[in-house]
Amino acid sequence: MANMIEVEKLSKAFGDAPAVKSVSFTVQKSELLAIVGPSGCGKSTLLRCLNGLEEFDAGRLCLDGVVLDRATESYATFHHTAHLLRQKVGMVFQSFNLFPHLTALQNAMLAPMVVKKSPKGHARESAEKYLTKVGLADRMHYYPSQLSGGQQQRAAIARALTMSPAVMLYDEPTSALDPTLVREVLQIMRQLHEEGMTQLVVTHEMRFAADAADRVMMLDAGEVAACHGAREFFQHTEDPRITSFLGHFAGTLA
């Protein structure tokens, strides 16, 4: 199967502090890759580099045919290409980032109208389709303050889907949710996986990673410490870095 994402020796530092160190990996089309690791290990920074939100310092990224290469591109060219890249990627953050003065429907309509110049009628049709898909058909005209945290995150996922992305990126999408609301968001991600959407999920939900991911990649101090099929990762007891990390989640994996 063809690779949707290819990352080669990608590095990013903030001043003298390296955040991502020469990271290389690939993601196949329709794959769900869970990215795990201790806090501060570079997971979120890596995700932002993949979306062109962070200008990485070295390395090469190819996402659905769009190539960002620090060795060959000027500053202006890099930022132009990063803009093209962002049009292929849907991003869901820890906080929902919905506009509070717009309804769920209006939030989902906005990006296609502004970025892709979609006609209002087409944008509305797409927004209604994806809000229904994530189970919010009866909440389209609600404002974010009238929605639960889980509903707000599902609205954020619908908003990302209206851009018809090739890849969905999630930065700990359930970390701000009450535990009772986590399941409904993860279920949407499972459904998208079954439908063939390529997804990268930075998560601390180890049970979800074990049950739903195709592969699990662990970062440690900005480097790839391990990358295995999900079943192999959670049974990889001979790697002390993995066993030490998973020891913090023993209760949830029992």
Secondary structure in CASP SS format (residue, H / E / C, confidence):
PFRMAT SS
TARGET T0000
AUTHOR 0000-0000-0000
METHOD secondary structure of the structure
MODEL  1
M C 1.00
A C 1.00
N E 1.00
M E 1.00
I E 1.00
E E 1.00
V E 1.00
E E 1.00
K E 1.00
L E 1.00
S E 1.00
K E 1.00
A E 1.00
F E 1.00
G C 1.00
D C 1.00
A E 1.00
P E 1.00
A E 1.00
V E 1.00
K E 1.00
S E 1.00
V E 1.00
S E 1.00
F E 1.00
T E 1.00
V E 1.00
Q E 1.00
K C 1.00
S C 1.00
E C 1.00
L E 1.00
L E 1.00
A E 1.00
I E 1.00
V E 1.00
G C 1.00
P C 1.00
S C 1.00
G C 1.00
C C 1.00
G C 1.00
K H 1.00
S H 1.00
T H 1.00
L H 1.00
L H 1.00
R H 1.00
C H 1.00
L H 1.00
N C 1.00
G C 1.00
L C 1.00
E C 1.00
E C 1.00
F C 1.00
D C 1.00
A E 1.00
G E 1.00
R E 1.00
L E 1.00
C E 1.00
L E 1.00
D C 1.00
G C 1.00
V E 1.00
V E 1.00
L E 1.00
D E 1.00
R C 1.00
A C 1.00
T C 1.00
E C 1.00
S C 1.00
Y H 1.00
A H 1.00
T H 1.00
F H 1.00
H H 1.00
H H 1.00
T H 1.00
A H 1.00
H H 1.00
L H 1.00
L H 1.00
R H 1.00
Q C 1.00
K C 1.00
V E 1.00
G E 1.00
M E 1.00
V E 1.00
F C 1.00
Q C 1.00
S C 1.00
F C 1.00
N C 1.00
L C 1.00
F C 1.00
P C 1.00
H C 1.00
L C 1.00
T C 1.00
A H 1.00
L H 1.00
Q H 1.00
N H 1.00
A H 1.00
M H 1.00
L H 1.00
A H 1.00
P H 1.00
M H 1.00
V H 1.00
V H 1.00
K C 1.00
K C 1.00
S C 1.00
P C 1.00
K H 1.00
G H 1.00
H H 1.00
A H 1.00
R H 1.00
E H 1.00
S H 1.00
A H 1.00
E H 1.00
K H 1.00
Y H 1.00
L H 1.00
T H 1.00
K H 1.00
V C 1.00
G C 1.00
L C 1.00
A C 1.00
D C 1.00
R C 1.00
M C 1.00
H C 1.00
Y C 1.00
Y C 1.00
P H 1.00
S H 1.00
Q H 1.00
L C 1.00
S C 1.00
G H 1.00
G H 1.00
Q H 1.00
Q H 1.00
Q H 1.00
R H 1.00
A H 1.00
A H 1.00
I H 1.00
A H 1.00
R H 1.00
A H 1.00
L H 1.00
T C 1.00
M C 1.00
S C 1.00
P C 1.00
A C 1.00
V E 1.00
M E 1.00
L E 1.00
Y E 1.00
D E 1.00
E C 1.00
P C 1.00
T C 1.00
S C 1.00
A C 1.00
L C 1.00
D C 1.00
P H 1.00
T H 1.00
L H 1.00
V H 1.00
R H 1.00
E H 1.00
V H 1.00
L H 1.00
Q H 1.00
I H 1.00
M H 1.00
R H 1.00
Q H 1.00
L H 1.00
H H 1.00
E H 1.00
E C 1.00
G C 1.00
M C 1.00
T E 1.00
Q E 1.00
L E 1.00
V E 1.00
V E 1.00
T C 1.00
H C 1.00
E C 1.00
M H 1.00
R H 1.00
F H 1.00
A H 1.00
A H 1.00
D H 1.00
A H 1.00
A C 1.00
D C 1.00
R E 1.00
V E 1.00
M E 1.00
M E 1.00
L E 1.00
D E 1.00
A C 1.00
G C 1.00
E E 1.00
V E 1.00
A E 1.00
A E 1.00
C E 1.00
H E 1.00
G E 1.00
A H 1.00
R H 1.00
E H 1.00
F H 1.00
F H 1.00
Q C 1.00
H C 1.00
T C 1.00
E C 1.00
D C 1.00
P H 1.00
R H 1.00
I H 1.00
T H 1.00
S H 1.00
F H 1.00
L H 1.00
G H 1.00
H H 1.00
F H 1.00
A H 1.00
G H 1.00
T H 1.00
L H 1.00
A C 1.00
END
